């Protein structure tokens, strides 16, 4: 007679399957089969049959149950013998599937020890084929659950053992197929995830391997309150380091010994210095500090359990530092100053950064395709591109950019979720939610309408983040900013101010409610001889915005000396590149003010959607889409904003 417990309890006699209709008989037989050849005391039989509430006649009923079980098993019933204080089931090694399984595993280990991995894999597969589901599946017996769980653990060990041998044989595709389902069934089993990560990496599926790691890390934190083991974390770093495109370019010797590891801390410090220089120079080019920044006011979107928050640009860094979970989402209308807030927050966090604190790194989300690059690998690649000295393995060890990201030394300030293609936004938010669920630091900006749309499609995300919304510029703040640099006794903006006071909802008043348009207005009419009253000549808000955008190019792009450390560029006019630069717009008499002035390679306080001036790499300033990379699938090479390298790089020319 054959007994099966690797799945539902089954008894197979020569004449066919034996049905045990009584649940007590099933539990009694299961207790004996979980201890083959060993005595099961009557007390344990009582626990198996009744758990915590045995009747007063429990001992007698156990005897009756065993007698009925013997009768039901026929000739095989004689294998159940009374032995001292309990009962014992005599069963041959080939008559119980759990014993056959253990025999296969033992043989497989012996074969692997002899280097016969192919035979070892076949042997362990034969053992695993005996399993039809969880041990004693469907048998409701609390006291037997522990022994059944031990069998399930042996099965999981065997799966991992076989997968490890298959990896050594190069059978990565088979390992991926088998372990994908296994890891879904065992979501916190670390060795299985490690083996699957290795197989995915060998298949070139680096993003999936990294996603697998982050899912496991989140579950371990949520369910067990622990981090992945060091082997898993190390393998994750290795996977990111192995991933293309260029692990060794521009970095000198790629063989990193122990000495560079001692200088890794210097990479953090020098990255902070480089990022500070980069964005401080950008803020100066944008004239963010003179005469003073436009007042950017914000208020928190109400969320359960979060206190009401509001403030201005000067408060945002302190507010961020005080958040219980350091995650901030900044929403606003077009031109409301989201990118400016991201830039200034980056500089404020750099100024107040503790020596061991993360370095805020401002990145445009337009350069990320979440379907192709994992969220951790993408910023590591950007660091390597924008700060190529970090690739120097002699100075910082192997793949310092990746280690900076994975080690929590980088605080990503991600600007412009709305500037990603619409079909990528939900995937990007899902990746952010998955990776940041364990409380990692994050700043994200997006237009309000686009954020609300994508969260409706994908469901609630970043549940621990504080969400703030930028408020419109008030009429008085706009007028104060526009007239701040007027000479004593003169104010060309008085007619505009008078109109705004009389007609607070006029088209011009609506246009001047965003920092972008206020700044463009000041740029367009900053020169003596220009008259802001021209803006009163149209009652169409779109025409006013178009005039300000067109007139910005020649007025804001005056030639200025390059800051230290940058290569001088040969300027060339860009009005012909920008749409309609220097031409009259409908609703306004005469040419745009100052048409024909020479440009300078600078940026204004906020950037129009769809168009951005930036210093060209090989020549003068260009006018480009704001995205710093081509659309997904494009073969065009990436063009990223220029930045400084770390100090150990070659000095700038």
Rosetta blueprint (number, residue, H / E / L):
1 X L
2 X E
3 X E
4 X E
5 X L
6 X L
7 X L
8 X L
9 X L
10 X E
11 X E
12 X E
13 X E
14 X L
15 X L
16 X E
17 X E
18 X E
19 X L
20 X L
21 X L
22 X L
23 X H
24 X H
25 X H
26 X H
27 X H
28 X H
29 X H
30 X H
31 X H
32 X H
33 X H
34 X L
35 X L
36 X L
37 X L
38 X L
39 X E
40 X E
41 X E
42 X H
43 X H
44 X H
45 X H
46 X H
47 X H
48 X H
49 X H
50 X H
51 X L
52 X L
53 X L
54 X L
55 X L
56 X L
57 X L
58 X H
59 X H
60 X H
61 X H
62 X H
63 X H
64 X H
65 X H
66 X H
67 X H
68 X H
69 X H
70 X H
71 X H
72 X H
73 X H
74 X H
75 X H
76 X H
77 X H
78 X H
79 X H
80 X E
81 X E
82 X E
83 X E
84 X L
85 X L
86 X E
87 X E
88 X E
89 X E
90 X L
91 X L
92 X L
93 X L
94 X L
95 X L
96 X E
97 X H
98 X H
99 X H
100 X H
101 X H
102 X H
103 X H
104 X H
105 X H
106 X H
107 X H
108 X H
109 X H
110 X H
111 X H
112 X H
113 X H
114 X L
115 X L
116 X L
117 X H
118 X H
119 X H
120 X H
121 X H
122 X H
123 X H
124 X H
125 X H
126 X H
127 X H
128 X H
129 X L
130 X L
131 X L
132 X L
133 X L
134 X L
135 X L
136 X L
137 X L
138 X L
139 X L
140 X L
141 X L
142 X H
143 X H
144 X H
145 X H
146 X H
147 X H
148 X H
149 X H
150 X H
151 X H
152 X H
153 X H
154 X H
155 X H
156 X H
157 X H
158 X H
159 X H
160 X H
161 X H
162 X H
163 X H
164 X H
165 X H
166 X H
167 X H
168 X H
169 X L
170 X L
171 X L
172 X H
173 X H
174 X H
175 X H
176 X H
177 X H
178 X H
179 X H
180 X H
181 X H
182 X H
183 X H
184 X H
185 X H
186 X L
187 X L
188 X L
189 X L
190 X H
191 X H
192 X H
193 X H
194 X H
195 X H
196 X H
197 X H
198 X H
199 X H
200 X H
201 X H
202 X H
203 X L
204 X L
205 X L
206 X H
207 X H
208 X H
209 X H
210 X H
211 X H
212 X H
213 X H
214 X H
215 X H
216 X H
217 X H
218 X H
219 X H
220 X H
221 X H
222 X H
223 X H
224 X H
225 X L
226 X L
227 X L
228 X L
229 X L
230 X H
231 X H
232 X H
233 X H
234 X H
235 X H
236 X H
237 X H
238 X H
239 X H
240 X H
241 X H
242 X H
243 X L
244 X L
245 X L
246 X L
247 X L
248 X L
249 X L
250 X L
251 X L
252 X L
253 X L
254 X L
255 X L
256 X L
257 X L
258 X H
259 X H
260 X H
261 X H
262 X L
263 X L
264 X H
265 X H
266 X H
267 X H
268 X H
269 X H
270 X H
271 X H
272 X H
273 X H
274 X H
275 X H
276 X H
277 X H
278 X H
279 X H
280 X H
281 X H
282 X H
283 X H
284 X H
285 X H
286 X L
287 X L
288 X L
289 X L
290 X L
291 X L
292 X L
293 X L
294 X L
295 X L
296 X L
297 X E
298 X E
299 X E
300 X E
301 X L
302 X L
303 X L
304 X L
305 X L
306 X L
307 X L
308 X L
309 X L
310 X E
311 X E
312 X E
313 X H
314 X H
315 X H
316 X H
317 X H
318 X H
319 X H
320 X H
321 X H
322 X H
323 X L
324 X L
325 X L
326 X L
327 X E
328 X E
329 X E
330 X E
331 X E
332 X E
333 X L
334 X L
335 X L
336 X L
337 X L
338 X H
339 X H
340 X H
341 X H
342 X H
343 X H
344 X H
345 X H
346 X H
347 X H
348 X H
349 X H
350 X H
351 X H
352 X L
353 X L
354 X L
355 X L
356 X L
357 X L
358 X L
359 X E
360 X E
361 X E
362 X E
363 X E
364 X E
365 X H
366 X H
367 X H
368 X L
369 X L
370 X L
371 X L
372 X L
373 X L
374 X L
375 X H
376 X H
377 X H
378 X H
379 X H
380 X H
381 X H
382 X H
383 X H
384 X H
385 X H
386 X H
387 X L
388 X H
389 X H
390 X H
391 X H
392 X L
393 X H
394 X H
395 X H
396 X H
397 X L
398 X L
399 X L
400 X H
401 X H
402 X H
403 X H
404 X H
405 X H
406 X H
407 X L
408 X L
409 X L
410 X E
411 X E
412 X E
413 X E
414 X E
415 X E
416 X L
417 X H
418 X H
419 X H
420 X L
421 X L
422 X H
423 X H
424 X H
425 X H
426 X H
427 X H
428 X H
429 X H
430 X H
431 X H
432 X H
433 X H
434 X H
435 X H
436 X H
437 X L
438 X L
439 X L
440 X L
441 X L
442 X E
443 X E
444 X E
445 X E
446 X E
447 X E
448 X H
449 X H
450 X H
451 X H
452 X H
453 X H
454 X H
455 X H
456 X H
457 X H
458 X H
459 X L
460 X L
461 X L
462 X L
463 X L
464 X L
465 X L
466 X E
467 X E
468 X E
469 X E
470 X E
471 X L
472 X L
473 X L
474 X L
475 X H
476 X H
477 X H
478 X H
479 X H
480 X H
481 X H
482 X H
483 X L
484 X L
485 X L
486 X L
487 X L
488 X L
489 X L
490 X L
491 X L
492 X L
493 X L
494 X H
495 X H
496 X H
497 X H
498 X H
499 X H
500 X H
501 X H
502 X H
503 X L
504 X L
505 X L
506 X L
507 X H
508 X H
509 X H
510 X H
511 X H
512 X L
513 X L
514 X L
515 X H
516 X H
517 X H
518 X H
519 X H
520 X H
521 X H
522 X H
523 X H
524 X H
525 X L
526 X L
527 X L
528 X L
529 X L
530 X L
531 X L
532 X H
533 X H
534 X H
535 X H
536 X H
537 X H
538 X L
539 X L
540 X L
541 X H
542 X H
543 X H
544 X H
545 X H
546 X H
547 X H
548 X H
549 X H
550 X H
551 X H
552 X H
553 X H
554 X H
555 X H
556 X H
557 X L
558 X L
559 X L
560 X L
561 X L
562 X L
563 X L
564 X L
565 X L
566 X L
567 X L
568 X L
569 X L
570 X L
571 X L
572 X L
573 X L
574 X L
575 X L
576 X L
577 X L
578 X L
579 X L
580 X L
581 X L
582 X L
583 X L
584 X L
585 X L
586 X L
587 X L
588 X L
589 X L
590 X L
591 X L
592 X L
593 X L
594 X L
595 X L
596 X L
597 X L
598 X L
599 X L
600 X L
601 X L
602 X L
603 X L
604 X L
605 X L
606 X L
607 X L
608 X L
609 X L
610 X L
611 X L
612 X E
613 X E
614 X E
615 X E
616 X L
617 X L
618 X L
619 X L
620 X L
621 X E
622 X E
623 X E
624 X E
625 X L
626 X L
627 X L
628 X L
629 X L
630 X L
631 X L
632 X L
633 X L
634 X L
635 X L
636 X L
637 X L
638 X L
639 X L
640 X L
641 X L
642 X L
643 X L
644 X L
645 X L
646 X L
647 X L
648 X L
649 X L
650 X L
651 X L
652 X L
653 X L
